[in-house]
Amino acid sequence: MARARIDDGLGRTAVKAYLADEAGASRDTKALAVRYTLQLLAEQAEGNTVEVRVPPFGAVQCIAGPRHTRGTPPNVVETDVATWLALATGALVWADGIASGRIHASGARADLAAELPLFS
């Protein structure tokens, strides 16, 4: 069963609330902001080649190409909540996140530089 789509108004409100008070944002606000931005990524970069993980709140598959169905995906991007939301909103550039070690990316297609930020 597919997960229900997060309403754009609710999702954007959660992202704005997180950005307004990163340190004080509630767990629910962080979770909604992460899930919403992952949803946007999956919609904007449809596919199943790269798995993007932001523990403990969510993971999506995206980027067109060969489909992955079993075991550990060959192309994985994993990062923490603060780093993911910084990438999604443009506060952090992909190359800087990779260079600093804040983003863990494995696989030949595990590069989201062309897909981020999600908001202009």
VENCOR-V261725 format. One record per helix or strand of 2 or more residues. SS is the DSSP state (H for helix, E for strand). FROM is the first residue (numbers start at 1). TO is the last residue. If there is no record, write none. Layout:
SS_FROM_TO, SS_FROM_TO
This chain:
H_8_20, H_27_44, E_50_54, E_58_62, E_76_79, H_81_89, H_94_100, E_103_106
